[in-house]
């Protein structure tokens, strides 16, 4: 079984046209490629070999290796049982299993100025949850995923499913959004968080409370990792450093998130200091 990433976007007059929803509705993965006059570069690929495909493409004088390889994948390499992930911009928005190999039918997809004829039958996952992930090689309509990319896409899919499955029915939309981003942050940075805790006395950086002093042994080493920069504002490829994490108690953590974006730890310390002064 092989894994593939496929895009269903085509440009007309420098404007993108998304054909994913149409393909999903029809239960297919389709594409086409044409010359300047709108004539298909190749016809029914089931009638000739892969070598003949290459010869026909060379004779067309179309210089687009990525388009050539993408159409070859659809016609000759993508098989029943293979998995397709759907790329739309910077997001992975769909997933499906190929149920039937290559077929050719002119106008199998017709949408706006798009007319495609090369296709595969696909059982698209109706419960798939989209996520943001850049695997590179964005010039390819169809990309066969290597082991490194498969690992990345499986990890992102697992993270997304994990947090959704645990909060869908028990949290409000706004609280759920906060939980999702922070849960993913903690899962992806667990080693860094452990290092941060190992270098501290687990005292809240806002109010100074230490759980062990209040609750005894049960509170030993307990503290919450809080990201100083709003997680949703970060590029997913930005590396987290020790200085990006603050250790706070649960009460202060909740107060930090009472504002949107979250207030800084320093601002919360000022609020607590002012309150202490006013109470004396």
Helices and strands as residue ranges (DSSP letters): E 3-7, E 9-12, E 15-18, H 20-26, E 28-31, G 45-47, H 50-60, H 65-72, I 73-77, E 83-88, E 91-111, E 114-124, E 131-132, E 142-144, H 147-167, H 173-188, H 190-198, H 211-215, G 216-219, E 224-227, G 231-233, G 242-244, E 245-248, H 250-256, H 265-278
